[in-house]
Amino acid sequence: MTFYSPISTTAAAIADHDAYMAAYAKAAARAPYSYFDQHIIRTDDGCYWVADEGDYETLMADLVDRIVHSVAAGRSDEN
């Protein structure tokens, strides 16, 4: 069964979508040149930021719970 959620076109929803897409664009641009996954994290105030997994030895549980999307790393040293 497929569930379709209603699409909201309020100014707040549009601003949230634009902020997410900007973070996604940054993550997608960084990922091909990184050995680490890029995580898009949403903050309490509705902002999004990109964390390179390599910047943090292990992501704190609070950050892990806020990840809304991950872009896979483009490089590997496992060859």
C-alpha positions in Angstrom: 0.0 0.0 0.0 1.3 3.4 -0.9 0.7 6.4 1.3 0.8 9.9 -0.3 1.3 12.7 2.1 -0.2 16.1 1.3 2.2 18.6 -0.2 2.5 21.7 1.8 3.1 25.0 -0.1 3.4 27.3 2.8 6.3 29.8 2.9 7.8 27.9 5.9 7.6 24.6 4.0 9.2 26.1 0.9 12.0 27.7 3.0 12.6 24.3 4.7 12.8 22.6 1.4 15.2 25.2 0.0 17.5 24.9 3.0 17.5 21.1 2.7 18.3 21.2 -1.0 21.1 23.6 -0.4 22.6 21.2 2.2 22.1 18.3 -0.2 23.9 20.2 -3.0 26.8 20.8 -0.7 27.0 17.2 0.4 26.7 15.9 -3.1 29.5 18.3 -4.2 31.8 17.2 -1.4 31.1 13.4 -1.5 33.0 12.5 -4.7 36.3 13.9 -3.3 35.9 12.4 0.2 36.8 9.1 1.8 33.9 9.6 4.3 30.1 9.8 3.9 28.5 13.2 4.1 25.6 13.5 6.5 22.9 16.1 6.3 21.9 17.0 9.8 18.8 19.0 10.9 19.0 21.2 13.9 16.3 22.2 16.4 15.8 25.5 14.7 15.1 23.9 11.3 18.5 24.6 9.7 20.5 22.0 7.9 24.2 21.4 7.9 26.6 18.9 6.4 28.9 16.8 8.5 31.8 14.9 7.0 32.0 11.6 8.9 35.8 12.0 9.0 35.5 15.2 11.0 34.2 13.3 13.9 35.8 10.1 15.2 32.4 8.7 16.0 29.3 10.8 15.5 27.6 11.6 18.8 24.3 10.0 19.4 22.6 13.3 19.3 24.0 14.0 15.8 23.1 10.5 14.6 19.5 10.9 15.6 19.3 14.2 13.6 20.7 12.8 10.3 18.0 13.1 7.6 20.1 11.9 4.6 23.6 10.6 3.9 25.5 10.8 0.6 28.0 8.0 0.1 31.7 8.8 -0.1 33.2 8.8 -3.6 36.6 7.6 -2.7 37.8 4.4 -1.1 41.2 3.3 0.2 40.1 -0.4 0.3 41.6 -1.2 -3.1 
